[in-house]
Amino acid sequence: MTHQNGESPLTRAAHMTGSLSSKNHPNNELRDFSKCVAVLRSILYQDRPLDKVEFLFMEKQMQVLQIAYLRWKRKHVWPTDIH
């Protein structure tokens, strides 16, 4: 079945899937990440104590993030200390 613009539902789905892998998609993911960081910052600024499960969860997530970031950085950032 075609619609007013002449595209079938499969064609529209293919366009939508293609847009997910477009250059703008990583920007959306980074924007979502920054929102999560802002929420975490807000929670930490409240200075409420975390229970053991919350603390361990946050520690593990921070370690995973740091490892992934350092890996990416080694691949993509030029060394700045070379003279």
N, CA, C and O atoms as a MOPAC input file, in Angstrom:
PM7 MOZYME 1SCF
protein

 N      0.84300 1    -1.17300 1     0.00000 1
 C      0.00000 1     0.00000 1     0.00000 1
 C      0.89100 1     1.23900 1     0.00000 1
 O      1.78500 1     1.34900 1     0.83900 1
 N      0.67000 1     2.15000 1    -0.90100 1
 C      1.42900 1     3.39200 1    -0.94400 1
 C      0.63500 1     4.48800 1    -0.26600 1
 O     -0.58900 1     4.42500 1    -0.14900 1
 N      1.34900 1     5.46700 1     0.16500 1
 C      0.71800 1     6.59600 1     0.84100 1
 C      0.78300 1     7.81300 1    -0.04900 1
 O      1.26100 1     7.72400 1    -1.18000 1
 N      0.32300 1     8.92600 1     0.42400 1
 C      0.23100 1    10.13600 1    -0.37600 1
 C      1.56500 1    10.53700 1    -0.98700 1
 O      1.59300 1    11.05800 1    -2.10200 1
 N      2.64200 1    10.31300 1    -0.30400 1
 C      3.93700 1    10.70000 1    -0.84500 1
 C      4.53200 1     9.63000 1    -1.74900 1
 O      5.63900 1     9.81200 1    -2.25600 1
 N      3.82800 1     8.51100 1    -1.96800 1
 C      4.28300 1     7.46800 1    -2.87300 1
 C      5.23300 1     6.45900 1    -2.25700 1
 O      5.70800 1     5.56900 1    -2.96200 1
 N      5.52500 1     6.56100 1    -0.99100 1
 C      6.43000 1     5.62800 1    -0.32400 1
 C      5.64700 1     4.51400 1     0.34600 1
 O      4.58800 1     4.74900 1     0.92700 1
 N      6.16900 1     3.31300 1     0.26200 1
 C      5.56300 1     2.19400 1     0.97500 1
 C      6.02400 1     2.22300 1     2.42200 1
 O      7.01300 1     2.88300 1     2.74100 1
 N      5.32600 1     1.52200 1     3.29800 1
 C      5.76800 1     1.46000 1     4.69400 1
 C      7.19500 1     0.91200 1     4.83400 1
 O      7.93400 1     1.34600 1     5.71800 1
 N      7.59400 1    -0.04600 1     3.96300 1
 C      8.95400 1    -0.58300 1     4.03100 1
 C      9.98600 1     0.46900 1     3.65100 1
 O     11.05900 1     0.53200 1     4.25100 1
 N      9.67000 1     1.29100 1     2.66400 1
 C     10.59300 1     2.35200 1     2.26400 1
 C     10.75000 1     3.35100 1     3.39100 1
 O     11.86300 1     3.78700 1     3.68600 1
 N      9.64800 1     3.71900 1     4.02200 1
 C      9.71900 1     4.65600 1     5.15400 1
 C     10.53400 1     4.05600 1     6.28600 1
 O     11.33900 1     4.74500 1     6.91300 1
 N     10.32200 1     2.75500 1     6.55000 1
 C     11.08100 1     2.09700 1     7.62200 1
 C     12.56700 1     2.09000 1     7.29300 1
 O     13.40000 1     2.29000 1     8.17700 1
 N     12.90400 1     1.86100 1     6.02500 1
 C     14.31100 1     1.87100 1     5.62700 1
 C     14.90900 1     3.25400 1     5.82000 1
 O     16.04500 1     3.37700 1     6.27800 1
 N     14.15900 1     4.29800 1     5.47700 1
 C     14.65300 1     5.66400 1     5.68300 1
 C     14.84700 1     5.94300 1     7.16500 1
 O     15.83400 1     6.56300 1     7.56200 1
 N     13.90000 1     5.48400 1     7.98500 1
 C     14.00300 1     5.71300 1     9.42300 1
 C     15.21300 1     4.96900 1     9.98400 1
 O     15.94600 1     5.51700 1    10.80700 1
 N     15.42800 1     3.74400 1     9.55200 1
 C     16.58000 1     2.97800 1    10.02700 1
 C     17.86400 1     3.62600 1     9.57000 1
 O     18.83200 1     3.70100 1    10.32600 1
 N     17.88000 1     4.09300 1     8.34500 1
 C     19.06300 1     4.77100 1     7.83300 1
 C     19.36600 1     6.02700 1     8.62400 1
 O     20.53300 1     6.35500 1     8.83700 1
 N     18.33900 1     6.73400 1     9.06200 1
 C     18.57300 1     7.96900 1     9.80800 1
 C     19.17100 1     7.68400 1    11.17300 1
 O     19.84000 1     8.54000 1    11.75200 1
 N     18.93300 1     6.47500 1    11.69600 1
 C     19.52300 1     6.13600 1    12.98900 1
 C     21.03600 1     6.01300 1    12.89400 1
 O     21.74500 1     6.26400 1    13.86800 1
 N     21.52700 1     5.63100 1    11.73000 1
 C     22.97700 1     5.49300 1    11.59100 1
 C     23.60100 1     6.71700 1    10.94600 1
 O     24.76100 1     6.67700 1    10.53600 1
 N     22.85700 1     7.78700 1    10.85200 1
 C     23.38600 1     8.99700 1    10.23700 1
 C     24.37700 1     9.67900 1    11.16900 1
 O     24.53500 1     9.28900 1    12.32600 1
 N     25.03100 1    10.68800 1    10.65100 1
 C     26.02800 1    11.40700 1    11.44700 1
 C     25.40900 1    12.13600 1    12.62500 1
 O     26.10500 1    12.42700 1    13.59800 1
 N     24.12300 1    12.43900 1    12.56500 1
 C     23.46800 1    13.15600 1    13.66000 1
 C     23.14100 1    12.24600 1    14.83200 1
 O     22.99100 1    12.71800 1    15.95900 1
 N     23.02900 1    10.96300 1    14.58400 1
 C     22.63200 1    10.04500 1    15.65500 1
 C     23.60800 1    10.04600 1    16.83100 1
 O     23.15200 1    10.11100 1    17.97200 1
 N     24.92600 1     9.97700 1    16.61500 1
 C     25.83100 1    10.04000 1    17.77800 1
 C     25.65400 1    11.33500 1    18.57500 1
 O     25.81000 1    11.33500 1    19.79600 1
 N     25.33300 1    12.42400 1    17.90200 1
 C     25.10200 1    13.67100 1    18.62400 1
 C     23.89700 1    13.54200 1    19.54100 1
 O     23.90700 1    14.06400 1    20.65600 1
 N     22.85600 1    12.84900 1    19.08000 1
 C     21.68200 1    12.63100 1    19.92900 1
 C     22.05300 1    11.77300 1    21.13200 1
 O     21.60600 1    12.03900 1    22.24800 1
 N     22.86500 1    10.75000 1    20.91000 1
 C     23.28900 1     9.90800 1    22.02100 1
 C     24.12500 1    10.69600 1    23.02100 1
 O     23.96900 1    10.52800 1    24.23000 1
 N     25.00700 1    11.55100 1    22.52600 1
 C     25.81600 1    12.36700 1    23.43400 1
 C     24.95200 1    13.36900 1    24.18500 1
 O     25.20800 1    13.66000 1    25.35300 1
 N     23.93200 1    13.89400 1    23.52100 1
 C     23.01300 1    14.81900 1    24.19500 1
 C     22.25800 1    14.08300 1    25.30500 1
 O     22.08600 1    14.61700 1    26.40100 1
 N     21.80900 1    12.85800 1    25.02000 1
 C     21.12900 1    12.05000 1    26.04000 1
 C     22.08500 1    11.74900 1    27.20000 1
 O     21.69200 1    11.79900 1    28.36600 1
 N     23.33500 1    11.43700 1    26.87100 1
 C     24.32800 1    11.17100 1    27.90400 1
 C     24.53300 1    12.39100 1    28.79500 1
 O     24.62300 1    12.26900 1    30.01700 1
 N     24.60700 1    13.56800 1    28.17700 1
 C     24.81900 1    14.78100 1    28.97500 1
 C     23.64100 1    15.03900 1    29.91100 1
 O     23.82700 1    15.55700 1    31.01200 1
 N     22.43700 1    14.68200 1    29.48300 1
 C     21.26900 1    14.82000 1    30.36600 1
 C     21.40400 1    13.88200 1    31.56500 1
 O     21.09700 1    14.26300 1    32.69500 1
 N     21.86200 1    12.65800 1    31.31300 1
 C     22.05400 1    11.70100 1    32.40700 1
 C     23.13100 1    12.18100 1    33.37500 1
 O     22.99500 1    12.03300 1    34.59000 1
 N     24.19800 1    12.75600 1    32.83000 1
 C     25.26600 1    13.29100 1    33.68500 1
 C     24.72500 1    14.41400 1    34.55700 1
 O     25.07200 1    14.51000 1    35.73400 1
 N     23.88100 1    15.26000 1    33.98900 1
 C     23.30400 1    16.36300 1    34.76500 1
 C     22.43800 1    15.82600 1    35.90100 1
 O     22.45600 1    16.37400 1    37.00200 1
 N     21.68300 1    14.76300 1    35.64600 1
 C     20.85900 1    14.15700 1    36.69900 1
 C     21.75300 1    13.56700 1    37.77900 1
 O     21.50100 1    13.75900 1    38.96900 1
 N     22.80600 1    12.84600 1    37.36900 1
 C     23.72800 1    12.27300 1    38.35300 1
 C     24.39500 1    13.35800 1    39.18000 1
 O     24.52100 1    13.22600 1    40.39800 1
 N     24.82400 1    14.43300 1    38.52200 1
 C     25.43900 1    15.55400 1    39.23900 1
 C     24.47100 1    16.11200 1    40.28000 1
 O     24.85900 1    16.39500 1    41.41400 1
 N     23.22400 1    16.26500 1    39.88800 1
 C     22.21300 1    16.78700 1    40.80700 1
 C     22.03900 1    15.87200 1    42.01700 1
 O     21.93700 1    16.34000 1    43.15100 1
 N     22.00800 1    14.57000 1    41.76500 1
 C     21.86700 1    13.60700 1    42.86900 1
 C     23.07200 1    13.69500 1    43.80600 1
 O     22.91900 1    13.69500 1    45.02700 1
 N     24.26800 1    13.76800 1    43.22600 1
 C     25.46800 1    13.82500 1    44.06800 1
 C     25.56000 1    15.13000 1    44.84100 1
 O     26.04000 1    15.14400 1    45.97500 1
 N     25.10700 1    16.23000 1    44.24100 1
 C     25.12300 1    17.51300 1    44.94200 1
 C     24.16100 1    17.54400 1    46.12600 1
 O     24.29900 1    18.38400 1    47.01500 1
 N     23.19200 1    16.63700 1    46.14300 1
 C     22.26700 1    16.57000 1    47.28200 1
 C     22.96900 1    16.00300 1    48.52000 1
 O     22.44400 1    16.09100 1    49.62900 1
 N     24.13400 1    15.43100 1    48.32800 1
 C     24.94900 1    14.87000 1    49.41700 1
 C     24.23800 1    13.81100 1    50.23800 1
 O     24.56000 1    13.61500 1    51.41000 1
 N     23.28900 1    13.13800 1    49.64700 1
 C     22.65100 1    12.06000 1    50.39800 1
 C     23.54000 1    10.83400 1    50.34600 1
 O     24.18300 1    10.58200 1    49.32700 1
 N     23.58900 1    10.07300 1    51.41700 1
 C     24.41200 1     8.86600 1    51.39400 1
 C     23.80600 1     7.82500 1    50.44900 1
 O     22.58600 1     7.68600 1    50.36400 1
 N     24.66600 1     7.10600 1    49.74800 1
 C     24.21300 1     6.03200 1    48.86600 1
 C     24.27800 1     4.72100 1    49.63000 1
 O     25.18600 1     4.50400 1    50.43200 1
 N     23.31000 1     3.85000 1    49.37800 1
 C     23.42600 1     2.53500 1    50.01100 1
 C     24.48200 1     1.72900 1    49.25000 1
 O     24.97400 1     2.17000 1    48.21200 1
 N     24.82000 1     0.57300 1    49.75900 1
 C     25.92000 1    -0.20800 1    49.20100 1
 C     25.67600 1    -0.57100 1    47.73500 1
 O     26.59200 1    -0.49400 1    46.91600 1
 N     24.45200 1    -0.96400 1    47.40400 1
 C     24.12400 1    -1.35100 1    46.02900 1
 C     24.26000 1    -0.15400 1    45.09300 1
 O     24.83700 1    -0.27700 1    44.01200 1
 N     23.73700 1     0.99600 1    45.49200 1
 C     23.85400 1     2.20400 1    44.67100 1
 C     25.30900 1     2.59100 1    44.46400 1
 O     25.72100 1     2.95100 1    43.36200 1
 N     26.08000 1     2.51100 1    45.54200 1
 C     27.48600 1     2.88600 1    45.46700 1
 C     28.25000 1     1.96400 1    44.51600 1
 O     28.99500 1     2.43700 1    43.65800 1
 N     28.06500 1     0.64700 1    44.66900 1
 C     28.76000 1    -0.30000 1    43.80700 1
 C     28.33100 1    -0.14500 1    42.34900 1
 O     29.16000 1    -0.22400 1    41.44300 1
 N     27.04200 1     0.07300 1    42.12800 1
 C     26.54200 1     0.28400 1    40.77200 1
 C     27.21100 1     1.51000 1    40.14500 1
 O     27.68100 1     1.45400 1    39.00800 1
 N     27.24900 1     2.60400 1    40.88400 1
 C     27.84200 1     3.82900 1    40.36100 1
 C     29.33800 1     3.64100 1    40.12100 1
 O     29.85900 1     4.09400 1    39.10300 1
 N     30.02900 1     2.98400 1    41.03900 1
 C     31.45800 1     2.73300 1    40.86600 1
 C     31.72700 1     1.94400 1    39.59000 1
 O     32.61400 1     2.29400 1    38.81100 1
 N     30.95700 1     0.87800 1    39.37900 1
 C     31.16100 1     0.05600 1    38.18200 1
 C     30.87600 1     0.85300 1    36.91400 1
 O     31.62800 1     0.75800 1    35.94400 1
 N     29.80700 1     1.63400 1    36.90900 1
 C     29.47100 1     2.42100 1    35.72300 1
 C     30.55200 1     3.45100 1    35.42300 1
 O     30.89300 1     3.67500 1    34.26200 1
 N     31.09000 1     4.07600 1    36.46100 1
 C     32.16200 1     5.05800 1    36.26900 1
 C     33.40800 1     4.38400 1    35.70200 1
 O     34.06900 1     4.94700 1    34.82900 1
 N     33.73400 1     3.19400 1    36.18400 1
 C     34.89500 1     2.47500 1    35.67400 1
 C     34.70400 1     2.09300 1    34.20800 1
 O     35.62000 1     2.24700 1    33.40000 1
 N     33.52800 1     1.60000 1    33.86700 1
 C     33.24300 1     1.22800 1    32.47700 1
 C     33.35800 1     2.44900 1    31.57600 1
 O     33.94700 1     2.37600 1    30.49700 1
 N     32.80100 1     3.56200 1    32.01300 1
 C     32.86200 1     4.79300 1    31.23000 1
 C     34.30300 1     5.25700 1    31.06400 1
 O     34.71000 1     5.63100 1    29.96500 1
 N     35.07100 1     5.23500 1    32.13500 1
 C     36.46100 1     5.68500 1    32.06400 1
 C     37.28800 1     4.80000 1    31.13400 1
 O     38.08600 1     5.31100 1    30.34700 1
 N     37.11200 1     3.49500 1    31.21200 1
 C     37.84700 1     2.57700 1    30.34000 1
 C     37.49300 1     2.82800 1    28.88000 1
 O     38.37500 1     2.89600 1    28.02400 1
 N     36.20000 1     2.96500 1    28.59800 1
 C     35.76900 1     3.20500 1    27.22000 1
 C     36.29100 1     4.53800 1    26.70500 1
 O     36.73000 1     4.63300 1    25.55900 1
 N     36.24600 1     5.56500 1    27.54100 1
 C     36.72400 1     6.88900 1    27.12000 1
 C     38.23100 1     6.87500 1    26.87000 1
 O     38.69700 1     7.42700 1    25.87400 1
 N     38.98900 1     6.25300 1    27.75900 1
 C     40.44200 1     6.20000 1    27.57200 1
 C     40.80800 1     5.41600 1    26.31500 1
 O     41.74700 1     5.77800 1    25.60400 1
 N     40.07200 1     4.35200 1    26.04500 1
 C     40.30500 1     3.58400 1    24.82200 1
 C     40.05100 1     4.45500 1    23.60100 1
 O     40.86200 1     4.49200 1    22.67500 1
 N     38.91900 1     5.15700 1    23.60300 1
 C     38.59100 1     6.04000 1    22.48300 1
 C     39.65300 1     7.13000 1    22.33400 1
 O     40.08900 1     7.44000 1    21.22500 1
 N     40.05700 1     7.70100 1    23.45700 1
 C     41.01000 1     8.80600 1    23.43800 1
 C     42.35600 1     8.36700 1    22.85900 1
 O     42.97400 1     9.10900 1    22.09600 1
 N     42.80900 1     7.16700 1    23.21700 1
 C     44.06900 1     6.65700 1    22.66400 1
 C     43.99200 1     6.53700 1    21.14200 1
 O     44.98800 1     6.75100 1    20.45100 1
 N     42.82700 1     6.19900 1    20.62600 1
 C     42.67400 1     6.02300 1    19.18500 1
 C     42.51000 1     7.33300 1    18.42900 1
 O     42.91500 1     7.42600 1    17.27000 1
 N     41.92400 1     8.34800 1    19.05800 1
 C     41.48200 1     9.52000 1    18.30100 1
 C     42.13000 1    10.84800 1    18.66100 1
 O     41.98800 1    11.81200 1    17.90900 1
 N     42.82400 1    10.93200 1    19.76400 1
 C     43.38200 1    12.21600 1    20.18200 1
 C     44.88300 1    12.18500 1    19.98200 1
 O     45.56700 1    11.25900 1    20.41900 1
 N     45.38100 1    13.20400 1    19.31900 1
 C     46.81900 1    13.31200 1    19.09300 1
 C     47.51500 1    13.64800 1    20.40000 1
 O     46.98300 1    14.40900 1    21.20800 1
 N     48.69800 1    13.08900 1    20.61800 1
 C     49.44900 1    13.43400 1    21.84000 1
 C     49.82200 1    14.92400 1    21.82300 1
 O     50.19100 1    15.46600 1    20.78100 1
 N     49.72400 1    15.56000 1    22.96000 1
 C     50.03800 1    16.98800 1    23.03900 1
 C     51.37000 1    17.24200 1    23.71100 1
 O     51.83400 1    18.38100 1    23.75100 1
 N     51.99400 1    16.19900 1    24.24200 1
 C     53.23600 1    16.42800 1    24.97500 1
 C     54.48500 1    16.19500 1    24.11500 1
 O     55.59500 1    16.18900 1    24.64500 1
 N     54.32600 1    16.00400 1    22.80900 1
 C     55.46200 1    15.82300 1    21.91400 1
 C     55.95100 1    17.20000 1    21.47300 1
 O     55.17300 1    18.02300 1    20.99200 1
 N     57.23800 1    17.43500 1    21.64400 1
 C     57.79800 1    18.75300 1    21.27900 1
 C     58.70400 1    18.63200 1    20.10000 1
 O     59.26600 1    19.63000 1    19.64800 1

